[in-house]
Every structure is written in structure tokens, then in C-alpha cells.
Amino acid sequence: MSRSRVLTWLGNISFPLYATHLPVVMLLSRLVAGQPLAERLIAAVGIVGAALIVAEVVRRYVEKPALAYLGARLLVPRRAVSVG
């Protein structure tokens, strides 16, 4: 995957990542609480991966269909209304 494709993908998932990262991080962090540091560091990589996966799923199955629906509803040309 080229560098520009990775950056484009990260840009595309930026809002879903922003919207979903906190619940993902909090949930998974509770699972590793109290574990040794080495295990928590390994888990941190998994948590970041999980947050990226959740963001991609939200982008693909929530954000894109919602934007398509709203775009179709809001960008439909209206007929002119004659007055008088």
C-alpha cells in the first residue's frame, strides 16, 4: 500500500476514529488493568488496531450510507414554484 493511500485512508476514517476511539480504548484498557507492563504495552498495540478496525467499520456501514442518503435528499433539484 502506497504512502498516499495510507494517508488518504487515515483521513477518511478520522471522524469515525474520533467518534469511537474513547469507548474502544476504555473497554479494552479495563481488560488489561493490573497486568504487567510488558503485557499492557502489547495490549496497547491491539487496542490501537481495534480502534482503527472499529473506525473503518463505522465509516463503511454507517457514515458512507448516511452521507449518501443525506446527499441524495439534500441535493435533489427542486421545482420552481410560480407565484401568482
N, CA, C and O of each residue as an XYZ file, in Angstrom:
336
protein
N       0.858     -1.173      0.000
C       0.000      0.000      0.000
C       0.903      1.233      0.000
O       1.817      1.338      0.818
N       0.648      2.148     -0.902
C       1.498      3.325     -1.000
C       1.220      4.285      0.154
O       0.175      4.238      0.804
N       2.193      5.148      0.376
C       2.094      6.102      1.482
C       0.868      7.006      1.337
O       0.177      7.283      2.317
N       0.603      7.462      0.114
C      -0.538      8.359     -0.083
C      -1.865      7.639      0.160
O      -2.821      8.253      0.634
N      -1.935      6.345     -0.160
C      -3.166      5.588      0.105
C      -3.392      5.432      1.593
O      -4.526      5.525      2.062
N      -2.328      5.197      2.342
C      -2.446      5.075      3.799
C      -2.918      6.394      4.389
O      -3.813      6.418      5.234
N      -2.319      7.486      3.946
C      -2.716      8.796      4.468
C      -4.148      9.147      4.078
O      -4.880      9.733      4.875
N      -4.552      8.795      2.861
C      -5.936      9.029      2.435
C      -6.899      8.224      3.294
O      -7.936      8.730      3.722
N      -6.545      6.951      3.544
C      -7.390      6.102      4.383
C      -7.502      6.672      5.793
O      -8.593      6.720      6.361
N      -6.381      7.103      6.357
C      -6.423      7.695      7.697
C      -7.288      8.952      7.709
O      -8.012      9.201      8.674
N      -7.215      9.735      6.649
C      -8.085     10.909      6.555
C      -9.548     10.524      6.474
O     -10.403     11.187      7.062
N      -9.840      9.452      5.745
C     -11.231      9.001      5.604
C     -11.810      8.475      6.907
O     -13.005      8.629      7.159
N     -10.980      7.855      7.738
C     -11.511      7.311      8.991
C     -11.321      8.265     10.169
O     -11.607      7.902     11.310
N     -10.843      9.480      9.904
C     -10.532     10.385     11.014
C     -11.759     10.699     11.879
O     -11.664     10.672     13.106
N     -12.900     10.992     11.263
C     -14.067     11.298     12.095
C     -14.602     10.057     12.805
O     -14.856     10.123     14.007
N     -14.785      8.925     12.118
C     -15.234      7.741     12.852
C     -14.253      7.333     13.957
O     -14.674      6.865     15.015
N     -12.963      7.506     13.721
C     -11.971      7.195     14.751
C     -12.133      8.130     15.939
O     -12.089      7.694     17.090
N     -12.319      9.407     15.662
C     -12.549     10.379     16.731
C     -13.812     10.014     17.527
O     -13.830     10.106     18.755
N     -14.849      9.606     16.822
C     -16.132      9.334     17.470
C     -16.146      8.032     18.259
O     -16.924      7.897     19.204
N     -15.300      7.070     17.892
C     -15.386      5.751     18.521
C     -14.170      5.353     19.344
O     -14.223      4.338     20.039
N     -13.079      6.108     19.296
C     -11.864      5.631     19.954
C     -11.990      5.568     21.470
O     -11.463      4.643     22.087
N     -12.667      6.514     22.075
C     -12.728      6.523     23.536
C     -13.439      5.299     24.109
O     -12.904      4.679     25.028
N     -14.621      4.921     23.610
C     -15.238      3.701     24.145
C     -14.386      2.454     23.922
O     -14.306      1.589     24.795
N     -13.754      2.361     22.761
C     -12.907      1.191     22.474
C     -11.723      1.150     23.432
O     -11.432      0.108     24.020
N     -11.046      2.270     23.590
C      -9.873      2.325     24.458
C     -10.261      2.052     25.908
O      -9.572      1.306     26.603
N     -11.341      2.641     26.361
C     -11.746      2.443     27.757
C     -12.124      0.983     28.025
O     -11.733      0.417     29.046
N     -12.876      0.381     27.115
C     -13.294     -1.001     27.291
C     -12.095     -1.943     27.316
O     -11.961     -2.768     28.219
N     -11.240     -1.814     26.330
C     -10.103     -2.729     26.256
C      -9.059     -2.450     27.330
O      -8.368     -3.371     27.766
N      -8.931     -1.209     27.761
C      -7.987     -0.883     28.831
C      -8.397     -1.535     30.146
O      -7.546     -1.953     30.931
N      -9.685     -1.618     30.379
C     -10.154     -2.277     31.606
C      -9.807     -3.765     31.619
O      -9.608     -4.357     32.679
N      -9.736     -4.358     30.430
C      -9.413     -5.778     30.353
C      -7.961     -6.065     30.734
O      -7.652     -7.157     31.212
N      -7.072     -5.098     30.527
C      -5.652     -5.331     30.819
C      -5.188     -4.621     32.085
O      -4.001     -4.652     32.409
N      -6.094     -3.991     32.795
C      -5.718     -3.296     34.026
C      -5.130     -4.287     35.023
O      -5.659     -5.382     35.217
N      -4.048     -3.892     35.640
C      -3.420     -4.750     36.635
C      -2.441     -5.754     36.067
O      -1.804     -6.489     36.821
N      -2.310     -5.799     34.756
C      -1.370     -6.720     34.120
C       0.037     -6.115     34.170
O       0.181     -4.907     34.354
N       1.057     -6.930     34.013
C       2.426     -6.404     33.961
C       2.607     -5.442     32.790
O       1.868     -5.501     31.808
N       3.593     -4.561     32.902
C       3.822     -3.521     31.902
C       4.018     -4.098     30.505
O       3.467     -3.568     29.541
N       4.781     -5.157     30.380
C       5.033     -5.739     29.060
C       3.727     -6.170     28.397
O       3.538     -5.955     27.200
N       2.837     -6.770     29.159
C       1.549     -7.201     28.605
C       0.675     -6.005     28.244
O      -0.058     -6.047     27.256
N       0.747     -4.944     29.038
C      -0.036     -3.747     28.723
C       0.475     -3.079     27.456
O      -0.318     -2.552     26.676
N       1.780     -3.090     27.239
C       2.331     -2.493     26.019
C       1.914     -3.289     24.790
O       1.576     -2.712     23.756
N       1.937     -4.596     24.900
C       1.466     -5.436     23.797
C      -0.025     -5.193     23.554
O      -0.473     -5.108     22.411
N      -0.773     -5.083     24.630
C      -2.213     -4.826     24.504
C      -2.476     -3.461     23.877
O      -3.471     -3.292     23.172
N      -1.602     -2.487     24.119
C      -1.782     -1.153     23.547
C      -1.774     -1.217     22.022
O      -2.541     -0.513     21.367
N      -0.914     -2.055     21.459
C      -0.879     -2.217     20.005
C      -2.209     -2.803     19.525
O      -2.749     -2.376     18.505
N      -2.723     -3.765     20.255
C      -4.015     -4.353     19.906
C      -5.152     -3.362     20.047
O      -6.088     -3.371     19.248
N      -5.078     -2.513     21.052
C      -6.123     -1.509     21.263
C      -6.140     -0.516     20.108
O      -7.207     -0.153     19.615
N      -4.967     -0.079     19.677
C      -4.895      0.845     18.535
C      -5.458      0.156     17.285
O      -6.222      0.756     16.530
N      -5.079     -1.091     17.079
C      -5.609     -1.837     15.933
C      -7.119     -1.981     16.003
O      -7.811     -1.815     14.998
N      -7.630     -2.290     17.186
C      -9.080     -2.438     17.352
C      -9.790     -1.111     17.081
O     -10.848     -1.095     16.452
N      -9.220     -0.006     17.547
C      -9.834      1.303     17.307
C      -9.872      1.615     15.816
O     -10.856      2.167     15.325
N      -8.808      1.267     15.092
C      -8.782      1.501     13.650
C      -9.808      0.627     12.929
O     -10.460      1.079     11.988
N      -9.947     -0.602     13.362
C     -10.920     -1.512     12.734
C     -12.345     -1.030     12.996
O     -13.165     -1.003     12.079
N     -12.645     -0.653     14.225
C     -13.982     -0.151     14.556
C     -14.284      1.106     13.740
O     -15.396      1.272     13.239
N     -13.294      1.990     13.607
C     -13.498      3.216     12.827
C     -13.790      2.900     11.365
O     -14.647      3.538     10.754
N     -13.086      1.923     10.801
C     -13.337      1.553      9.402
C     -14.733      0.950      9.233
O     -15.417      1.236      8.250
N     -15.149      0.134     10.169
C     -16.490     -0.461     10.112
C     -17.559      0.625     10.202
O     -18.537      0.598      9.454
N     -17.380      1.570     11.104
C     -18.343      2.672     11.244
C     -18.360      3.518      9.978
O     -19.427      3.928      9.522
N     -17.189      3.782      9.406
C     -17.133      4.576      8.174
C     -17.860      3.866      7.035
O     -18.627      4.480      6.293
N     -17.611      2.579      6.909
C     -18.148      1.826      5.779
C     -19.650      1.580      5.898
O     -20.377      1.682      4.909
N     -20.122      1.253      7.120
C     -21.514      0.820      7.262
C     -22.444      1.847      7.909
O     -23.656      1.638      7.960
N     -21.884      2.956      8.405
C     -22.734      3.992      8.999
C     -22.535      5.317      8.275
O     -23.483      5.889      7.736
N     -21.295      5.801      8.266
C     -21.050      7.136      7.717
C     -21.319      7.219      6.211
O     -22.037      8.118      5.773
N     -20.766      6.312      5.415
C     -20.964      6.371      3.969
C     -22.436      6.253      3.575
O     -22.903      7.054      2.766
N     -23.193      5.277      4.119
C     -24.619      5.229      3.759
C     -25.388      6.471      4.221
O     -26.282      6.942      3.519
N     -25.050      6.993      5.383
C     -25.744      8.188      5.869
C     -25.443      9.385      4.978
O     -26.344     10.161      4.659
N     -24.192      9.541      4.577
C     -23.852     10.655      3.696
C     -24.495     10.490      2.323
O     -24.932     11.472      1.724
N     -24.556      9.268      1.825
C     -25.207      9.037      0.533
C     -26.696      9.374      0.621
O     -27.247     10.015     -0.274
N     -27.334      8.941      1.692
C     -28.765      9.213      1.878
C     -29.016     10.715      1.994
O     -29.893     11.262      1.325
N     -28.237     11.371      2.849
C     -28.442     12.807      3.038
C     -28.096     13.593      1.779
O     -28.772     14.564      1.436
N     -27.037     13.165      1.093
C     -26.675     13.846     -0.143
C     -27.770     13.734     -1.185
O     -28.063     14.705     -1.883
N     -28.374     12.568     -1.298
C     -29.461     12.380     -2.259
C     -30.684     13.207     -1.870
O     -31.382     13.742     -2.731
N     -30.936     13.306     -0.576
C     -32.113     14.062     -0.109
C     -31.890     15.563     -0.199
O     -32.814     16.306     -0.531
N     -30.683     16.018      0.089
C     -30.425     17.455      0.141
C     -30.036     18.048     -1.211
O     -30.195     19.249     -1.424
N     -29.531     17.230     -2.118
C     -29.057     17.751     -3.387
C     -30.036     17.521     -4.533
O     -29.702     17.766     -5.692
N     -31.243     17.052     -4.218
C     -32.252     16.848     -5.251
C     -32.727     18.217     -5.725
O     -33.139     19.045     -4.913
N     -32.673     18.463     -7.034
C     -33.136     19.769     -7.516
C     -34.633     19.942     -7.258
O     -35.418     19.018     -7.475
N     -35.001     21.069     -6.816
C     -36.403     21.383     -6.524
C     -37.032     22.064     -7.734
O     -36.370     22.790     -8.477
N     -38.316     21.813     -7.911
C     -39.031     22.508     -8.977
C     -39.311     23.931     -8.566
O     -39.560     24.221     -7.396
N     -39.267     24.806     -9.529
C     -39.568     26.202     -9.260
C     -41.051     26.339     -8.952
O     -41.893     25.693     -9.576
N     -41.349     27.177     -7.996
C     -42.734     27.426     -7.611
C     -43.143     28.769     -8.200
O     -42.512     29.793     -7.940
N     -44.196     28.751     -8.987
C     -44.663     30.017     -9.554
C     -45.587     30.713     -8.578
O     -46.423     30.078     -7.933
N     -45.436     31.985     -8.477
C     -46.259     32.792     -7.553
C     -47.225     33.609     -8.394
O     -46.838     34.265     -9.360
N     -48.477     33.554     -8.009
C     -49.457     34.418     -8.638
C     -50.325     33.800     -9.567
O     -51.185     34.465    -10.144
